């Protein structure tokens, strides 16, 4: 399996500053989740998830226990213990899918080198997201995590395969649903910006526009919205750089380098942002 304990590379940086034990998690939550809008998993939130999930909710768990479990899973994620976060979230089924998918997805993006292993993990995340959508269709992040996992999967196969399987349309659909439920979901705006840019960059503006509704102006609009919502998020600036290169190539190389540099200089709030900023730094070295 893709999730054997021996296959999880450790977070390669100092995680001491990303310790959100006790009340630190709640106090820091708005900043930590400015990008994905994940609600803080207190007892009230846990009770709502149990009710909404119905038969898909974990058997024999009460709201207090679920809240504690979700908080511990998110603490593990933020300090870079992605394996623990994934396993804790996966054990909770649909109500733990958000943290589980984010954990396995970020780990696969940055800390898994083998391409087949990456694909296996993203495929696993897609299946979890599909189950979460079925159980919790009213949750914006059920749809966003699906778009995230499917988007990362499609980026690692050929454009021909991705288009043949209709993956671009599925990613777009999930992002549209995310923003319908939460129009201030910064990471969904970022992802939609990259959707437009990647389609244009890979198959051209004419065909991309006619077949997939991809527009450079929409890419720019969504990335600017994301940057306005989360100006201190490294990934928003990283994707701004990627967008410039996809749409304009060498003509915007300097602007892309400036965006990468901005991302590299932002102070990371957790392990994920540390990985994002280190990636940005590598692009300009």
HUHUKA-V512739 format. One record per residue. N is the residue number from 1. RES is the residue in one letter. SS is DSSP state (H for helix, E for strand, C for the rest). NEAR is the number of other ideal C-beta (glycine too) atoms within 10 Angstrom. D_LAST is the distance of its C-alpha to the last C-alpha in whole Angstrom. Layout:
BEGIN
n:N res:RES ss:SS near:NEAR d_last:D_LAST
n:N res:RES ss:SS near:NEAR d_last:D_LAST
END
This chain:
BEGIN
n:1 res:X ss:C near:7 d_last:36
n:2 res:X ss:C near:19 d_last:32
n:3 res:X ss:C near:16 d_last:32
n:4 res:X ss:C near:8 d_last:34
n:5 res:X ss:H near:7 d_last:33
n:6 res:X ss:H near:4 d_last:32
n:7 res:X ss:H near:14 d_last:29
n:8 res:X ss:C near:20 d_last:27
n:9 res:X ss:C near:12 d_last:24
n:10 res:X ss:C near:11 d_last:24
n:11 res:X ss:C near:21 d_last:21
n:12 res:X ss:C near:13 d_last:19
n:13 res:X ss:C near:14 d_last:19
n:14 res:X ss:C near:9 d_last:21
n:15 res:X ss:C near:16 d_last:24
n:16 res:X ss:H near:7 d_last:26
n:17 res:X ss:H near:13 d_last:25
n:18 res:X ss:H near:23 d_last:26
n:19 res:X ss:C near:12 d_last:29
n:20 res:X ss:C near:21 d_last:31
n:21 res:X ss:C near:8 d_last:35
n:22 res:X ss:C near:10 d_last:38
n:23 res:X ss:C near:8 d_last:38
n:24 res:X ss:H near:12 d_last:34
n:25 res:X ss:H near:18 d_last:34
n:26 res:X ss:H near:13 d_last:36
n:27 res:X ss:H near:11 d_last:35
n:28 res:X ss:H near:15 d_last:32
n:29 res:X ss:H near:19 d_last:32
n:30 res:X ss:H near:9 d_last:32
n:31 res:X ss:H near:13 d_last:29
n:32 res:X ss:H near:21 d_last:27
n:33 res:X ss:C near:19 d_last:29
n:34 res:X ss:C near:19 d_last:29
n:35 res:X ss:C near:23 d_last:27
n:36 res:X ss:C near:20 d_last:29
n:37 res:X ss:C near:18 d_last:32
n:38 res:X ss:C near:21 d_last:34
n:39 res:X ss:C near:15 d_last:37
n:40 res:X ss:C near:16 d_last:37
n:41 res:X ss:C near:26 d_last:39
n:42 res:X ss:C near:15 d_last:42
n:43 res:X ss:H near:14 d_last:46
n:44 res:X ss:H near:12 d_last:47
n:45 res:X ss:H near:16 d_last:44
n:46 res:X ss:H near:23 d_last:44
n:47 res:X ss:H near:15 d_last:48
n:48 res:X ss:H near:15 d_last:47
n:49 res:X ss:H near:26 d_last:45
n:50 res:X ss:H near:17 d_last:48
n:51 res:X ss:H near:10 d_last:50
n:52 res:X ss:H near:16 d_last:48
n:53 res:X ss:H near:20 d_last:47
n:54 res:X ss:H near:10 d_last:51
n:55 res:X ss:H near:7 d_last:51
n:56 res:X ss:H near:17 d_last:47
n:57 res:X ss:C near:20 d_last:47
n:58 res:X ss:C near:18 d_last:47
n:59 res:X ss:C near:6 d_last:51
n:60 res:X ss:C near:6 d_last:52
n:61 res:X ss:C near:16 d_last:49
n:62 res:X ss:C near:12 d_last:50
n:63 res:X ss:H near:18 d_last:48
n:64 res:X ss:H near:12 d_last:47
n:65 res:X ss:H near:13 d_last:46
n:66 res:X ss:H near:22 d_last:44
n:67 res:X ss:H near:20 d_last:42
n:68 res:X ss:H near:13 d_last:42
n:69 res:X ss:H near:21 d_last:40
n:70 res:X ss:H near:24 d_last:38
n:71 res:X ss:H near:21 d_last:37
n:72 res:X ss:H near:16 d_last:36
n:73 res:X ss:H near:27 d_last:34
n:74 res:X ss:H near:26 d_last:32
n:75 res:X ss:H near:22 d_last:32
n:76 res:X ss:H near:22 d_last:30
n:77 res:X ss:H near:28 d_last:28
n:78 res:X ss:H near:25 d_last:26
n:79 res:X ss:H near:20 d_last:26
n:80 res:X ss:C near:25 d_last:24
n:81 res:X ss:C near:22 d_last:27
n:82 res:X ss:H near:27 d_last:27
n:83 res:X ss:H near:20 d_last:30
n:84 res:X ss:H near:17 d_last:32
n:85 res:X ss:H near:27 d_last:32
n:86 res:X ss:H near:29 d_last:32
n:87 res:X ss:H near:19 d_last:35
n:88 res:X ss:H near:23 d_last:37
n:89 res:X ss:H near:26 d_last:36
n:90 res:X ss:H near:19 d_last:37
n:91 res:X ss:C near:12 d_last:40
n:92 res:X ss:C near:21 d_last:41
n:93 res:X ss:H near:19 d_last:41
n:94 res:X ss:H near:25 d_last:41
n:95 res:X ss:H near:26 d_last:41
n:96 res:X ss:H near:25 d_last:38
n:97 res:X ss:H near:28 d_last:36
n:98 res:X ss:H near:30 d_last:34
n:99 res:X ss:H near:29 d_last:32
n:100 res:X ss:H near:29 d_last:32
n:101 res:X ss:H near:28 d_last:31
n:102 res:X ss:H near:27 d_last:28
n:103 res:X ss:H near:29 d_last:27
n:104 res:X ss:H near:27 d_last:28
n:105 res:X ss:H near:26 d_last:25
n:106 res:X ss:H near:24 d_last:22
n:107 res:X ss:H near:26 d_last:23
n:108 res:X ss:H near:24 d_last:23
n:109 res:X ss:H near:19 d_last:20
n:110 res:X ss:H near:19 d_last:18
n:111 res:X ss:H near:16 d_last:20
n:112 res:X ss:C near:20 d_last:22
n:113 res:X ss:C near:8 d_last:20
n:114 res:X ss:C near:12 d_last:24
n:115 res:X ss:H near:10 d_last:24
n:116 res:X ss:H near:10 d_last:28
n:117 res:X ss:H near:13 d_last:27
n:118 res:X ss:H near:20 d_last:25
n:119 res:X ss:H near:17 d_last:28
n:120 res:X ss:H near:18 d_last:31
n:121 res:X ss:H near:25 d_last:29
n:122 res:X ss:H near:27 d_last:29
n:123 res:X ss:H near:14 d_last:32
n:124 res:X ss:H near:22 d_last:33
n:125 res:X ss:H near:27 d_last:32
n:126 res:X ss:H near:24 d_last:33
n:127 res:X ss:H near:13 d_last:37
n:128 res:X ss:H near:25 d_last:37
n:129 res:X ss:H near:27 d_last:36
n:130 res:X ss:H near:16 d_last:39
n:131 res:X ss:H near:16 d_last:41
n:132 res:X ss:H near:26 d_last:40
n:133 res:X ss:H near:18 d_last:40
n:134 res:X ss:H near:12 d_last:44
n:135 res:X ss:H near:20 d_last:45
n:136 res:X ss:C near:22 d_last:43
n:137 res:X ss:C near:12 d_last:43
n:138 res:X ss:C near:9 d_last:43
n:139 res:X ss:C near:25 d_last:40
n:140 res:X ss:H near:23 d_last:37
n:141 res:X ss:H near:27 d_last:34
n:142 res:X ss:H near:25 d_last:36
n:143 res:X ss:H near:27 d_last:36
n:144 res:X ss:H near:28 d_last:32
n:145 res:X ss:H near:29 d_last:31
n:146 res:X ss:H near:28 d_last:33
n:147 res:X ss:H near:25 d_last:31
n:148 res:X ss:H near:28 d_last:27
n:149 res:X ss:H near:27 d_last:28
n:150 res:X ss:H near:24 d_last:30
n:151 res:X ss:H near:24 d_last:27
n:152 res:X ss:H near:21 d_last:25
n:153 res:X ss:H near:24 d_last:27
n:154 res:X ss:H near:21 d_last:28
n:155 res:X ss:H near:15 d_last:24
n:156 res:X ss:C near:14 d_last:24
n:157 res:X ss:C near:15 d_last:27
n:158 res:X ss:C near:10 d_last:28
n:159 res:X ss:H near:16 d_last:29
n:160 res:X ss:H near:10 d_last:32
n:161 res:X ss:H near:10 d_last:33
n:162 res:X ss:H near:21 d_last:31
n:163 res:X ss:H near:17 d_last:34
n:164 res:X ss:H near:10 d_last:37
n:165 res:X ss:C near:14 d_last:37
n:166 res:X ss:C near:10 d_last:36
n:167 res:X ss:H near:19 d_last:33
n:168 res:X ss:H near:23 d_last:32
n:169 res:X ss:H near:13 d_last:35
n:170 res:X ss:H near:17 d_last:35
n:171 res:X ss:H near:26 d_last:32
n:172 res:X ss:H near:20 d_last:33
n:173 res:X ss:H near:15 d_last:37
n:174 res:X ss:H near:24 d_last:35
n:175 res:X ss:H near:27 d_last:33
n:176 res:X ss:H near:14 d_last:36
n:177 res:X ss:H near:19 d_last:38
n:178 res:X ss:H near:28 d_last:35
n:179 res:X ss:H near:20 d_last:35
n:180 res:X ss:H near:12 d_last:39
n:181 res:X ss:H near:18 d_last:39
n:182 res:X ss:C near:17 d_last:37
n:183 res:X ss:C near:11 d_last:36
n:184 res:X ss:C near:14 d_last:33
n:185 res:X ss:C near:26 d_last:31
n:186 res:X ss:H near:24 d_last:28
n:187 res:X ss:H near:27 d_last:26
n:188 res:X ss:H near:31 d_last:29
n:189 res:X ss:H near:27 d_last:28
n:190 res:X ss:H near:28 d_last:24
n:191 res:X ss:H near:25 d_last:25
n:192 res:X ss:H near:25 d_last:28
n:193 res:X ss:H near:27 d_last:26
n:194 res:X ss:H near:24 d_last:23
n:195 res:X ss:H near:22 d_last:27
n:196 res:X ss:H near:27 d_last:28
n:197 res:X ss:H near:27 d_last:24
n:198 res:X ss:H near:25 d_last:24
n:199 res:X ss:H near:26 d_last:28
n:200 res:X ss:H near:23 d_last:28
n:201 res:X ss:H near:22 d_last:24
n:202 res:X ss:H near:17 d_last:26
n:203 res:X ss:H near:18 d_last:30
n:204 res:X ss:C near:12 d_last:30
n:205 res:X ss:H near:14 d_last:31
n:206 res:X ss:H near:9 d_last:35
n:207 res:X ss:H near:13 d_last:35
n:208 res:X ss:H near:21 d_last:33
n:209 res:X ss:H near:17 d_last:35
n:210 res:X ss:H near:10 d_last:38
n:211 res:X ss:H near:13 d_last:38
n:212 res:X ss:H near:18 d_last:35
n:213 res:X ss:C near:13 d_last:36
n:214 res:X ss:C near:24 d_last:32
n:215 res:X ss:C near:16 d_last:31
n:216 res:X ss:H near:18 d_last:28
n:217 res:X ss:H near:8 d_last:30
n:218 res:X ss:H near:17 d_last:30
n:219 res:X ss:H near:25 d_last:27
n:220 res:X ss:H near:17 d_last:26
n:221 res:X ss:H near:15 d_last:29
n:222 res:X ss:H near:25 d_last:28
n:223 res:X ss:H near:25 d_last:24
n:224 res:X ss:H near:14 d_last:26
n:225 res:X ss:H near:21 d_last:28
n:226 res:X ss:H near:27 d_last:26
n:227 res:X ss:H near:21 d_last:24
n:228 res:X ss:H near:12 d_last:27
n:229 res:X ss:H near:18 d_last:28
n:230 res:X ss:C near:21 d_last:25
n:231 res:X ss:C near:13 d_last:23
n:232 res:X ss:C near:15 d_last:21
n:233 res:X ss:C near:25 d_last:20
n:234 res:X ss:H near:28 d_last:17
n:235 res:X ss:H near:25 d_last:18
n:236 res:X ss:H near:29 d_last:20
n:237 res:X ss:H near:28 d_last:17
n:238 res:X ss:H near:22 d_last:14
n:239 res:X ss:H near:27 d_last:18
n:240 res:X ss:H near:24 d_last:18
n:241 res:X ss:H near:23 d_last:15
n:242 res:X ss:H near:22 d_last:16
n:243 res:X ss:H near:26 d_last:19
n:244 res:X ss:H near:24 d_last:18
n:245 res:X ss:H near:20 d_last:17
n:246 res:X ss:H near:22 d_last:20
n:247 res:X ss:H near:18 d_last:22
n:248 res:X ss:H near:15 d_last:21
n:249 res:X ss:H near:11 d_last:19
n:250 res:X ss:H near:8 d_last:17
n:251 res:X ss:H near:11 d_last:19
n:252 res:X ss:H near:17 d_last:18
n:253 res:X ss:H near:13 d_last:14
n:254 res:X ss:H near:10 d_last:14
n:255 res:X ss:H near:14 d_last:15
n:256 res:X ss:H near:23 d_last:13
n:257 res:X ss:H near:16 d_last:10
n:258 res:X ss:H near:16 d_last:12
n:259 res:X ss:H near:26 d_last:14
n:260 res:X ss:H near:26 d_last:10
n:261 res:X ss:H near:15 d_last:10
n:262 res:X ss:H near:19 d_last:13
n:263 res:X ss:H near:27 d_last:13
n:264 res:X ss:H near:20 d_last:11
n:265 res:X ss:H near:12 d_last:13
n:266 res:X ss:C near:18 d_last:16
n:267 res:X ss:C near:10 d_last:18
n:268 res:X ss:C near:19 d_last:19
n:269 res:X ss:C near:20 d_last:23
n:270 res:X ss:C near:23 d_last:23
n:271 res:X ss:H near:26 d_last:21
n:272 res:X ss:H near:26 d_last:20
n:273 res:X ss:H near:21 d_last:19
n:274 res:X ss:H near:22 d_last:17
n:275 res:X ss:H near:23 d_last:15
n:276 res:X ss:H near:25 d_last:15
n:277 res:X ss:H near:23 d_last:13
n:278 res:X ss:H near:16 d_last:11
n:279 res:X ss:H near:17 d_last:10
n:280 res:X ss:H near:23 d_last:9
n:281 res:X ss:H near:15 d_last:6
n:282 res:X ss:H near:10 d_last:5
n:283 res:X ss:H near:17 d_last:6
n:284 res:X ss:H near:14 d_last:4
n:285 res:X ss:C near:6 d_last:0
END
